[in-house]
Amino acid sequence: MSRVRILRTLLVVLPIVALTVCVPLVNRIEPRLFGMPFILLWILFWVFATPGFLWGVGRTEGRW
């Protein structure tokens, strides 16, 4: 596999793993950040970061 293909695969797989496999690992009420449980911030971060990862995949494919 070429380096670009490995990069694309990582950019696609990372958000999926962070939102499915890692959620039980970060399922904590404490610490609270900005008054919200850590798990909520974890999920919000990955939901909003995922389009950036997919944009990166599109850039490596030359679509944009």
C-alpha positions as protocol buffer text, in pm:
chain_id: "A"
residue {
  index: 1
  type: MET
  ca { x: 0 y: 0 z: 0 }
}
residue {
  index: 2
  type: SER
  ca { x: 121 y: 346 z: -78 }
}
residue {
  index: 3
  type: ARG
  ca { x: 163 y: 611 z: 189 }
}
residue {
  index: 4
  type: VAL
  ca { x: -130 y: 813 z: 54 }
}
residue {
  index: 5
  type: ARG
  ca { x: -358 y: 512 z: 74 }
}
residue {
  index: 6
  type: ILE
  ca { x: -251 y: 444 z: 432 }
}
residue {
  index: 7
  type: LEU
  ca { x: -315 y: 809 z: 519 }
}
residue {
  index: 8
  type: ARG
  ca { x: -663 y: 797 z: 364 }
}
residue {
  index: 9
  type: THR
  ca { x: -744 y: 478 z: 552 }
}
residue {
  index: 10
  type: LEU
  ca { x: -632 y: 628 z: 883 }
}
residue {
  index: 11
  type: LEU
  ca { x: -831 y: 947 z: 823 }
}
residue {
  index: 12
  type: VAL
  ca { x: -1146 y: 743 z: 765 }
}
residue {
  index: 13
  type: VAL
  ca { x: -1097 y: 484 z: 1038 }
}
residue {
  index: 14
  type: LEU
  ca { x: -987 y: 715 z: 1320 }
}
residue {
  index: 15
  type: PRO
  ca { x: -1323 y: 891 z: 1377 }
}
residue {
  index: 16
  type: ILE
  ca { x: -1511 y: 562 z: 1351 }
}
residue {
  index: 17
  type: VAL
  ca { x: -1290 y: 399 z: 1612 }
}
residue {
  index: 18
  type: ALA
  ca { x: -1303 y: 706 z: 1837 }
}
residue {
  index: 19
  type: LEU
  ca { x: -1684 y: 710 z: 1833 }
}
residue {
  index: 20
  type: THR
  ca { x: -1740 y: 337 z: 1873 }
}
residue {
  index: 21
  type: VAL
  ca { x: -1450 y: 152 z: 2032 }
}
residue {
  index: 22
  type: CYS
  ca { x: -1310 y: 429 z: 2253 }
}
residue {
  index: 23
  type: VAL
  ca { x: -1639 y: 551 z: 2403 }
}
residue {
  index: 24
  type: PRO
  ca { x: -1641 y: 288 z: 2682 }
}
residue {
  index: 25
  type: LEU
  ca { x: -1283 y: 387 z: 2766 }
}
residue {
  index: 26
  type: VAL
  ca { x: -1370 y: 755 z: 2813 }
}
residue {
  index: 27
  type: ASN
  ca { x: -1711 y: 697 z: 2974 }
}
residue {
  index: 28
  type: ARG
  ca { x: -1650 y: 912 z: 3279 }
}
residue {
  index: 29
  type: ILE
  ca { x: -1852 y: 1186 z: 3445 }
}
residue {
  index: 30
  type: GLU
  ca { x: -1540 y: 1343 z: 3592 }
}
residue {
  index: 31
  type: PRO
  ca { x: -1347 y: 1545 z: 3486 }
}
residue {
  index: 32
  type: ARG
  ca { x: -1599 y: 1806 z: 3388 }
}
residue {
  index: 33
  type: LEU
  ca { x: -1491 y: 2050 z: 3121 }
}
residue {
  index: 34
  type: PHE
  ca { x: -1695 y: 2364 z: 3067 }
}
residue {
  index: 35
  type: GLY
  ca { x: -1951 y: 2215 z: 3305 }
}
residue {
  index: 36
  type: MET
  ca { x: -2011 y: 1911 z: 3082 }
}
residue {
  index: 37
  type: PRO
  ca { x: -1910 y: 1549 z: 3142 }
}
residue {
  index: 38
  type: PHE
  ca { x: -1599 y: 1439 z: 2956 }
}
residue {
  index: 39
  type: ILE
  ca { x: -1789 y: 1180 z: 2751 }
}
residue {
  index: 40
  type: LEU
  ca { x: -2015 y: 1450 z: 2606 }
}
residue {
  index: 41
  type: LEU
  ca { x: -1721 y: 1665 z: 2502 }
}
residue {
  index: 42
  type: TRP
  ca { x: -1548 y: 1358 z: 2354 }
}
residue {
  index: 43
  type: ILE
  ca { x: -1849 y: 1280 z: 2136 }
}
residue {
  index: 44
  type: LEU
  ca { x: -1904 y: 1644 z: 2036 }
}
residue {
  index: 45
  type: PHE
  ca { x: -1539 y: 1683 z: 1940 }
}
residue {
  index: 46
  type: TRP
  ca { x: -1542 y: 1378 z: 1715 }
}
residue {
  index: 47
  type: VAL
  ca { x: -1878 y: 1464 z: 1558 }
}
residue {
  index: 48
  type: PHE
  ca { x: -1749 y: 1808 z: 1461 }
}
residue {
  index: 49
  type: ALA
  ca { x: -1397 y: 1686 z: 1367 }
}
residue {
  index: 50
  type: THR
  ca { x: -1513 y: 1403 z: 1138 }
}
residue {
  index: 51
  type: PRO
  ca { x: -1597 y: 1633 z: 842 }
}
residue {
  index: 52
  type: GLY
  ca { x: -1243 y: 1769 z: 863 }
}
residue {
  index: 53
  type: PHE
  ca { x: -1103 y: 1418 z: 842 }
}
residue {
  index: 54
  type: LEU
  ca { x: -1323 y: 1338 z: 544 }
}
residue {
  index: 55
  type: TRP
  ca { x: -1221 y: 1667 z: 380 }
}
residue {
  index: 56
  type: GLY
  ca { x: -861 y: 1551 z: 421 }
}
residue {
  index: 57
  type: VAL
  ca { x: -947 y: 1226 z: 242 }
}
residue {
  index: 58
  type: GLY
  ca { x: -1101 y: 1424 z: -42 }
}
residue {
  index: 59
  type: ARG
  ca { x: -788 y: 1639 z: -65 }
}
residue {
  index: 60
  type: THR
  ca { x: -560 y: 1334 z: -88 }
}
residue {
  index: 61
  type: GLU
  ca { x: -781 y: 1188 z: -362 }
}
residue {
  index: 62
  type: GLY
  ca { x: -765 y: 1512 z: -560 }
}
residue {
  index: 63
  type: ARG
  ca { x: -1138 y: 1573 z: -555 }
}
residue {
  index: 64
  type: TRP
  ca { x: -1106 y: 1931 z: -427 }
}
